[in-house]
Amino acid sequence: MRLSFLLLAIIFSGLVKAQDSIAVFKVVKSKTNFIISPSNNVLWIGVDNKICIKTEGPGKIAKVEIAGATIVQKDSCYIIRATSGSGHEAIFSVYELLPNGKSQLALNKKYNLVSLPVPEVLVCDVKNDSTIDKFSLMAIGKLTAKLKGTNEKLKVVAFEMQSGNQTTIDTLKASNEKLTVEMKRLIDAMKPGSLIMFNNIICRNAKGDLLPPMNVRIFLDEKKIYQYGF
């Protein structure tokens, strides 16, 4: 159906949190307002995006469709998931149920498909697959995390440290971002070139959500140890 008879006016609310903002769509020749929340125009790739629709007026929603992603209804909201297409767009379409039982297109809303920033964990400010001297590892003694390309820091809430050979593997656990005393003792007994694995690293983002576990590995190097008086 052609859209020439439709006039869409978008009104953004002044709420404090962006995720709570709404967009109100007024359709010409209809006595119903369609309220979309959140009002942003971004769909994150690889995660469940929740979009809710409410109506003000006598009209009802006949159906909802999206081109460029999948959609599943959950109560008055919809769970939208895109698996690819970063830099592309998806069109969210809402149809209104008419008194005669037919439906007409009420609105089209365009969303940009965007990849989520990738979390990165640093071991004592050292990146994955890098080397670190024994003294710095024990002195700094903590893991930090952030989202690449952003200023958002993540909080490390737990991790495991593993080291050993093909027959024996020592696994130690920490309930925060800091190396435990047992971990430092094990590191102190290691030889240069030893591989240390930090597994099941659990981080929490600014919203309080727990992110999927991550793994980092580093190699022990003692080349700087004598610079610190040893």
C-alpha positions, 0 to 999 in steps of 0.5 A: 500500500502506498504511503502517500496518504500517511503523515508521521509525526515523531514526538520524543519524550524528555525522560532522563533515561534514553531506554525509557523514552518513547516515540508517538506516531500519529496517523492521518485518518486514524483516531489512534496514536501508536506509542513505541518505546524505546524511541531510539533507532538502533538494533544491536546485532546478536542480542535480543532487542525489546520493542514495546507498542502501546495504542491510544485510541480505539484502534488495535494492532493487526500485525507487526513485521520487520524486514532485515531481522526476526521478530517474536511477540511477547505480551505487548512487546516484541523481541527482535534479533538480527544476526548480521548486517552491520551498517545496514537497516531494518524496517519495522512495520505496524499495521492497524486493524480496521473496523471492517476486519482489514488492516492498513499500514500504520507506520514504518520505523527505520532501525540501524543494525549495529554491532555491539562493542567488543569487551576486552579484558586486561591482565595488569594492563596487559592485553591477551596473548602478551607477555608480562614480567613476574614482578608487575603481575604480582605488584599490580595484581588485578584484571580490568575490562572495558568495551573497545572503542568506548569509554565504558568500563566493565567491572570484573566480578570473578575469574579463574586462573589456570597454569600447569602442564599436560598432566597437572593443571592448577585452578584457583578462583577469585571472587573479584578483580584481584589476584588472590594470595594463592595465585601470587604464590603460584606465579612466584614459583613459575619459570619464564615463558610459562603460560597463564590462563585466566578463564571464566572471567565474568564482567558486569556492565554499567547497567548491572548486566552480567556478560558472557564469560571471557578467557585471556592468556598471558606469558610470564617474562622475567626480563624486568625483574632486575630493574626492580632491585631483585 
